[in-house]
Amino acid sequence: MSSYVDDVLIKDETVIYRGHLTVWAFFWWIFFGLLLLAAFGAGLLLWLWVWLVYRSTELAVTNKRIIVKSGFIQRNTTEMFLEKVESIQVDQGVMGRLFDFGTITVSGTGGDRSPIRSVSQPLEFRKAFMTAVDANRR
């Protein structure tokens, strides 16, 4: 099974950076899954849900655009060409700073704002974006 990002690449487009969600975002789900494990295996259902959400979310910066895909059965995608992105904002709380995760908000021309929550290493994602924009300007 190939990834969504690989399937939608266009001619001469290459992936510069692949991001992912942080496991810390699912801490309470995993914890309650452990508590409910004895209750007829209900915890396994929680763990399955966490695994599906984690595996079905893809984040990528290519040399031409930003691609974000979430969802397993119902798919939600955001794809924005680099030249249409005005800014990338990174928000990290105390826990996010400690465990290196946060929310990335991609602001595009026309007022489009796409928040992506619980991204692992959000500063690396922003750095990859800035590198790609800089390379396109040359």
TORPA-4810 file (N, C-alpha, C, O; in nm, 3 decimals):
<nodes>
NODE_1_0.084_-0.117_0.000_0.000_0.000_0.000_0.089_0.125_0.000_0.166_0.146_0.094_M
NODE_2_0.078_0.205_-0.103_0.162_0.324_-0.112_0.098_0.440_-0.035_-0.021_0.438_-0.004_S
NODE_3_0.178_0.538_-0.006_0.127_0.651_0.071_0.055_0.750_-0.021_0.079_0.753_-0.142_S
NODE_4_-0.032_0.828_0.038_-0.105_0.930_-0.036_-0.008_1.030_-0.098_-0.024_1.069_-0.214_Y
NODE_5_0.091_1.072_-0.021_0.188_1.170_-0.071_0.257_1.119_-0.196_0.270_1.192_-0.293_V
NODE_6_0.301_0.995_-0.194_0.368_0.938_-0.311_0.275_0.929_-0.431_0.319_0.944_-0.545_D
NODE_7_0.148_0.904_-0.407_0.050_0.890_-0.515_0.017_1.021_-0.584_-0.020_1.021_-0.702_D
NODE_8_0.028_1.134_-0.514_-0.014_1.262_-0.572_0.101_1.350_-0.619_0.078_1.463_-0.661_V
NODE_9_0.223_1.300_-0.614_0.335_1.380_-0.663_0.319_1.407_-0.812_0.278_1.320_-0.888_L
NODE_10_0.351_1.530_-0.852_0.342_1.568_-0.993_0.481_1.564_-1.056_0.580_1.535_-0.989_I
NODE_11_0.488_1.592_-1.184_0.614_1.584_-1.258_0.722_1.672_-1.193_0.697_1.788_-1.160_K
NODE_12_0.839_1.615_-1.176_0.957_1.682_-1.119_0.939_1.725_-0.974_1.011_1.814_-0.927_D
NODE_13_0.845_1.665_-0.903_0.824_1.698_-0.762_0.889_1.591_-0.675_0.872_1.472_-0.698_E
NODE_14_0.964_1.636_-0.576_1.029_1.544_-0.484_0.997_1.583_-0.339_0.978_1.700_-0.308_T
NODE_15_0.992_1.484_-0.254_0.964_1.507_-0.113_1.092_1.552_-0.043_1.195_1.486_-0.052_V
NODE_16_1.083_1.664_0.025_1.197_1.718_0.100_1.190_1.674_0.246_1.292_1.642_0.307_I
NODE_17_1.068_1.672_0.302_1.052_1.640_0.443_0.919_1.570_0.464_0.817_1.611_0.409_Y
NODE_18_0.920_1.464_0.543_0.797_1.394_0.584_0.781_1.410_0.734_0.869_1.374_0.811_R
NODE_19_0.668_1.466_0.773_0.638_1.483_0.914_0.538_1.381_0.960_0.484_1.305_0.880_G
NODE_20_0.512_1.379_1.089_0.413_1.287_1.146_0.360_1.345_1.276_0.415_1.440_1.331_H
NODE_21_0.253_1.286_1.323_0.197_1.327_1.451_0.284_1.273_1.564_0.360_1.179_1.546_L
NODE_22_0.271_1.334_1.679_0.343_1.286_1.796_0.258_1.184_1.871_0.135_1.196_1.875_T
NODE_23_0.321_1.087_1.929_0.251_0.987_2.010_0.200_1.051_2.139_0.103_1.003_2.197_V
NODE_24_0.265_1.158_2.183_0.223_1.226_2.306_0.082_1.280_2.295_0.014_1.295_2.397_W
NODE_25_0.036_1.310_2.176_-0.101_1.360_2.159_-0.205_1.254_2.196_-0.320_1.286_2.225_A
NODE_26_-0.164_1.130_2.194_-0.255_1.019_2.222_-0.232_0.958_2.360_-0.283_0.850_2.390_F
NODE_27_-0.156_1.026_2.444_-0.119_0.971_2.573_-0.240_0.923_2.653_-0.242_0.810_2.700_F
NODE_28_-0.342_1.009_2.667_-0.458_0.972_2.749_-0.537_0.859_2.685_-0.592_0.775_2.757_W
NODE_29_-0.545_0.856_2.553_-0.616_0.746_2.486_-0.544_0.613_2.511_-0.606_0.511_2.537_W
NODE_30_-0.412_0.618_2.503_-0.333_0.496_2.528_-0.346_0.454_2.674_-0.360_0.335_2.704_I
NODE_31_-0.342_0.552_2.764_-0.354_0.524_2.907_-0.490_0.461_2.940_-0.498_0.360_3.009_F
NODE_32_-0.599_0.523_2.889_-0.733_0.468_2.915_-0.751_0.333_2.845_-0.825_0.248_2.894_F
NODE_33_-0.685_0.314_2.733_-0.687_0.184_2.668_-0.626_0.077_2.757_-0.675_-0.035_2.763_G
NODE_34_-0.519_0.113_2.825_-0.456_0.021_2.919_-0.549_-0.013_3.035_-0.558_-0.128_3.077_L
NODE_35_-0.618_0.089_3.087_-0.713_0.067_3.197_-0.831_-0.019_3.153_-0.880_-0.102_3.230_L
NODE_36_-0.876_0.001_3.030_-0.993_-0.072_2.980_-0.957_-0.207_2.918_-1.046_-0.280_2.872_L
NODE_37_-0.831_-0.241_2.916_-0.788_-0.366_2.855_-0.856_-0.486_2.922_-0.891_-0.583_2.856_L
NODE_38_-0.873_-0.477_3.053_-0.935_-0.587_3.126_-1.086_-0.593_3.102_-1.149_-0.698_3.123_A
NODE_39_-1.144_-0.482_3.059_-1.289_-0.477_3.039_-1.324_-0.527_2.899_-1.356_-0.449_2.809_A
NODE_40_-1.319_-0.657_2.883_-1.359_-0.723_2.758_-1.279_-0.676_2.636_-1.329_-0.679_2.524_F
NODE_41_-1.158_-0.634_2.659_-1.072_-0.593_2.548_-1.109_-0.459_2.488_-1.064_-0.427_2.377_G
NODE_42_-1.189_-0.379_2.559_-1.229_-0.248_2.507_-1.107_-0.158_2.484_-1.108_-0.072_2.397_A
NODE_43_-1.003_-0.180_2.562_-0.881_-0.102_2.545_-0.816_-0.126_2.410_-0.754_-0.037_2.354_G
NODE_44_-0.831_-0.247_2.358_-0.775_-0.277_2.226_-0.841_-0.192_2.118_-0.776_-0.152_2.022_L
NODE_45_-0.971_-0.165_2.133_-1.040_-0.079_2.037_-0.985_0.063_2.041_-0.967_0.126_1.937_L
NODE_46_-0.957_0.114_2.161_-0.896_0.247_2.173_-0.758_0.248_2.108_-0.723_0.341_2.036_L
NODE_47_-0.680_0.145_2.136_-0.546_0.138_2.077_-0.554_0.128_1.926_-0.472_0.188_1.857_W
NODE_48_-0.650_0.053_1.873_-0.668_0.042_1.728_-0.702_0.177_1.668_-0.650_0.213_1.563_L
NODE_49_-0.791_0.252_1.736_-0.828_0.385_1.688_-0.706_0.477_1.684_-0.684_0.548_1.586_W
NODE_50_-0.626_0.476_1.792_-0.505_0.559_1.798_-0.410_0.521_1.684_-0.355_0.609_1.617_V
NODE_51_-0.391_0.394_1.663_-0.299_0.348_1.559_-0.349_0.392_1.421_-0.269_0.436_1.338_W
NODE_52_-0.480_0.382_1.396_-0.535_0.423_1.266_-0.519_0.573_1.243_-0.482_0.616_1.133_L
NODE_53_-0.546_0.653_1.345_-0.529_0.798_1.330_-0.383_0.832_1.306_-0.351_0.914_1.220_V
NODE_54_-0.294_0.771_1.383_-0.151_0.798_1.369_-0.099_0.759_1.230_-0.027_0.836_1.166_Y
NODE_55_-0.135_0.640_1.184_-0.085_0.590_1.056_-0.150_0.655_0.935_-0.091_0.659_0.827_R
NODE_56_-0.273_0.705_0.951_-0.343_0.759_0.835_-0.321_0.909_0.817_-0.378_0.968_0.725_S
NODE_57_-0.241_0.970_0.900_-0.209_1.112_0.885_-0.071_1.126_0.823_0.027_1.073_0.874_T
NODE_58_-0.066_1.197_0.712_0.061_1.219_0.641_0.085_1.368_0.625_-0.006_1.444_0.592_E
NODE_59_0.208_1.409_0.649_0.250_1.548_0.631_0.376_1.547_0.547_0.466_1.467_0.569_L
NODE_60_0.381_1.636_0.449_0.500_1.641_0.365_0.524_1.781_0.311_0.430_1.856_0.284_A
NODE_61_0.651_1.814_0.297_0.693_1.934_0.225_0.769_1.884_0.104_0.865_1.808_0.116_V
NODE_62_0.726_1.928_-0.013_0.796_1.892_-0.136_0.863_2.016_-0.191_0.853_2.124_-0.132_T
NODE_63_0.930_2.001_-0.302_0.993_2.117_-0.363_0.891_2.209_-0.430_0.928_2.315_-0.480_N
NODE_64_0.761_2.170_-0.431_0.657_2.251_-0.496_0.540_2.287_-0.405_0.473_2.388_-0.429_K
NODE_65_0.513_2.207_-0.302_0.395_2.232_-0.220_0.403_2.165_-0.083_0.495_2.088_-0.054_R
NODE_66_0.303_2.197_-0.001_0.283_2.133_0.128_0.162_2.040_0.112_0.060_2.080_0.056_I
NODE_67_0.175_1.917_0.160_0.068_1.819_0.150_0.036_1.767_0.290_0.125_1.724_0.363_I
NODE_68_-0.093_1.773_0.326_-0.140_1.720_0.454_-0.261_1.633_0.425_-0.355_1.676_0.359_V
NODE_69_-0.259_1.510_0.476_-0.369_1.417_0.457_-0.400_1.350_0.589_-0.310_1.305_0.659_K
NODE_70_-0.528_1.345_0.623_-0.570_1.274_0.743_-0.695_1.194_0.711_-0.768_1.225_0.617_S
NODE_71_-0.719_1.093_0.790_-0.838_1.011_0.773_-0.806_0.878_0.708_-0.717_0.866_0.624_G
NODE_72_-0.882_0.778_0.750_-0.865_0.643_0.698_-0.976_0.610_0.598_-0.948_0.577_0.483_F
NODE_73_-1.098_0.618_0.641_-1.211_0.594_0.551_-1.256_0.726_0.490_-1.272_0.737_0.369_I
NODE_74_-1.276_0.825_0.575_-1.311_0.959_0.528_-1.183_1.040_0.521_-1.120_1.065_0.624_Q
NODE_75_-1.143_1.081_0.403_-1.015_1.148_0.381_-1.033_1.299_0.380_-1.128_1.352_0.324_R
NODE_76_-0.938_1.369_0.444_-0.934_1.514_0.443_-0.794_1.554_0.399_-0.695_1.518_0.462_N
NODE_77_-0.786_1.630_0.291_-0.654_1.668_0.239_-0.644_1.820_0.225_-0.742_1.889_0.199_T
NODE_78_-0.523_1.868_0.244_-0.489_2.007_0.218_-0.359_2.006_0.141_-0.259_1.950_0.186_T
NODE_79_-0.361_2.068_0.026_-0.240_2.079_-0.056_-0.228_2.224_-0.101_-0.321_2.280_-0.159_E
NODE_80_-0.114_2.284_-0.072_-0.096_2.424_-0.103_0.042_2.445_-0.168_0.144_2.404_-0.113_M
NODE_81_0.042_2.508_-0.284_0.168_2.536_-0.351_0.249_2.635_-0.268_0.193_2.724_-0.203_F
NODE_82_0.380_2.618_-0.269_0.469_2.699_-0.184_0.451_2.848_-0.208_0.454_2.927_-0.114_L
NODE_83_0.432_2.887_-0.334_0.419_3.030_-0.363_0.286_3.088_-0.314_0.270_3.210_-0.311_E
NODE_84_0.192_3.005_-0.276_0.064_3.050_-0.224_0.062_3.057_-0.071_-0.037_3.103_-0.013_K
NODE_85_0.168_3.012_-0.007_0.177_3.015_0.140_0.237_3.149_0.182_0.345_3.187_0.137_V
NODE_86_0.165_3.218_0.269_0.215_3.346_0.320_0.297_3.328_0.447_0.397_3.397_0.466_E
NODE_87_0.256_3.235_0.533_0.331_3.214_0.656_0.299_3.078_0.715_0.195_3.017_0.686_S
NODE_88_0.390_3.031_0.799_0.368_2.911_0.879_0.392_2.950_1.024_0.501_2.993_1.060_I
NODE_89_0.288_2.934_1.106_0.296_2.968_1.247_0.308_2.839_1.328_0.237_2.742_1.301_Q
NODE_90_0.396_2.838_1.424_0.414_2.723_1.513_0.374_2.764_1.654_0.427_2.861_1.710_V
NODE_91_0.280_2.689_1.712_0.237_2.712_1.850_0.275_2.590_1.933_0.240_2.476_1.899_D
NODE_92_0.346_2.615_2.042_0.385_2.508_2.134_0.357_2.552_2.276_0.401_2.660_2.318_Q
NODE_93_0.284_2.470_2.351_0.265_2.495_2.493_0.385_2.442_2.569_0.486_2.404_2.510_G
NODE_94_0.372_2.440_2.700_0.481_2.391_2.784_0.511_2.245_2.753_0.627_2.207_2.733_V
NODE_95_0.407_2.161_2.748_0.429_2.019_2.718_0.484_2.002_2.577_0.568_1.915_2.553_M
NODE_96_0.437_2.083_2.485_0.487_2.077_2.349_0.635_2.111_2.340_0.709_2.049_2.264_G
NODE_97_0.677_2.209_2.416_0.819_2.245_2.419_0.902_2.132_2.480_1.010_2.101_2.431_R
NODE_98_0.849_2.071_2.588_0.923_1.964_2.655_0.936_1.840_2.567_1.041_1.777_2.562_L
NODE_99_0.828_1.805_2.497_0.827_1.682_2.419_0.833_1.706_2.268_0.812_1.613_2.190_F
NODE_100_0.861_1.828_2.227_0.885_1.866_2.087_0.767_1.832_1.995_0.781_1.757_1.898_D
NODE_101_0.650_1.889_2.027_0.536_1.881_1.937_0.457_2.011_1.947_0.474_2.087_2.042_F
NODE_102_0.371_2.034_1.850_0.292_2.156_1.852_0.194_2.161_1.737_0.176_2.064_1.664_G
NODE_103_0.131_2.277_1.723_0.035_2.301_1.616_0.099_2.391_1.512_0.158_2.494_1.545_T
NODE_104_0.087_2.350_1.387_0.136_2.431_1.276_0.014_2.489_1.206_-0.079_2.415_1.174_I
NODE_105_0.013_2.619_1.183_-0.094_2.683_1.108_-0.035_2.739_0.979_0.050_2.827_0.982_T
NODE_106_-0.082_2.686_0.868_-0.037_2.730_0.737_-0.136_2.834_0.687_-0.255_2.805_0.672_V
NODE_107_-0.087_2.956_0.662_-0.173_3.064_0.612_-0.140_3.088_0.466_-0.026_3.115_0.429_S
NODE_108_-0.244_3.078_0.385_-0.225_3.096_0.242_-0.286_3.226_0.194_-0.354_3.295_0.269_G
NODE_109_-0.261_3.258_0.067_-0.321_3.377_0.009_-0.472_3.359_0.005_-0.522_3.248_-0.011_T
NODE_110_-0.542_3.468_0.020_-0.687_3.460_0.022_-0.743_3.430_0.159_-0.863_3.407_0.173_G
NODE_111_-0.659_3.430_0.261_-0.707_3.410_0.397_-0.723_3.266_0.439_-0.774_3.240_0.548_G
NODE_112_-0.681_3.171_0.357_-0.690_3.030_0.395_-0.598_3.004_0.513_-0.482_3.044_0.513_D
NODE_113_-0.652_2.935_0.616_-0.572_2.897_0.733_-0.599_2.750_0.761_-0.713_2.708_0.777_R
NODE_114_-0.493_2.673_0.766_-0.505_2.529_0.789_-0.423_2.490_0.911_-0.302_2.472_0.900_S
NODE_115_-0.488_2.474_1.029_-0.413_2.429_1.146_-0.392_2.278_1.143_-0.484_2.203_1.108_P
NODE_116_-0.274_2.235_1.179_-0.240_2.093_1.187_-0.193_2.070_1.330_-0.087_2.118_1.369_I
NODE_117_-0.272_1.997_1.406_-0.245_1.979_1.548_-0.155_1.858_1.576_-0.153_1.761_1.499_R
NODE_118_-0.083_1.866_1.685_-0.003_1.754_1.738_0.106_1.705_1.643_0.128_1.585_1.630_S
NODE_119_0.172_1.798_1.577_0.279_1.764_1.484_0.409_1.746_1.561_0.448_1.832_1.641_V
NODE_120_0.475_1.635_1.538_0.604_1.609_1.599_0.710_1.695_1.528_0.709_1.705_1.406_S
NODE_121_0.798_1.755_1.603_0.905_1.840_1.553_0.854_1.949_1.458_0.895_1.954_1.342_Q
NODE_122_0.766_2.037_1.505_0.708_2.139_1.418_0.810_2.240_1.364_0.793_2.294_1.255_P
NODE_123_0.915_2.266_1.441_1.016_2.360_1.392_1.094_2.302_1.274_1.136_2.376_1.185_L
NODE_124_1.113_2.170_1.272_1.177_2.104_1.158_1.089_2.113_1.034_1.138_2.131_0.923_E
NODE_125_0.958_2.100_1.053_0.864_2.113_0.942_0.873_2.254_0.883_0.883_2.270_0.761_F
NODE_126_0.871_2.355_0.969_0.881_2.494_0.922_1.015_2.519_0.854_1.021_2.588_0.752_R
NODE_127_1.122_2.463_0.909_1.255_2.479_0.848_1.259_2.417_0.709_1.317_2.475_0.617_K
NODE_128_1.198_2.300_0.693_1.193_2.235_0.561_1.114_2.320_0.463_1.152_2.332_0.346_A
NODE_129_1.005_2.379_0.510_0.927_2.468_0.424_1.011_2.588_0.379_1.015_2.621_0.261_F
NODE_130_1.079_2.651_0.474_1.162_2.768_0.441_1.274_2.732_0.344_1.306_2.809_0.254_M
NODE_131_1.333_2.615_0.362_1.438_2.567_0.271_1.383_2.548_0.130_1.448_2.585_0.033_T
NODE_132_1.264_2.491_0.119_1.202_2.467_-0.011_1.169_2.599_-0.080_1.191_2.614_-0.200_A
NODE_133_1.115_2.696_-0.005_1.083_2.827_-0.062_1.210_2.896_-0.110_1.213_2.953_-0.219_V
NODE_134_1.314_2.890_-0.030_1.442_2.952_-0.066_1.500_2.889_-0.192_1.551_2.960_-0.279_D
NODE_135_1.491_2.757_-0.204_1.543_2.689_-0.322_1.463_2.724_-0.447_1.519_2.730_-0.556_A
NODE_136_1.332_2.748_-0.434_1.249_2.784_-0.549_1.276_2.925_-0.597_1.256_2.955_-0.715_N
NODE_137_1.320_3.013_-0.508_1.348_3.152_-0.546_1.474_3.165_-0.629_1.492_3.263_-0.701_R
NODE_138_1.563_3.065_-0.621_1.691_3.073_-0.692_1.679_3.027_-0.832_1.778_3.027_-0.906_R
</nodes>
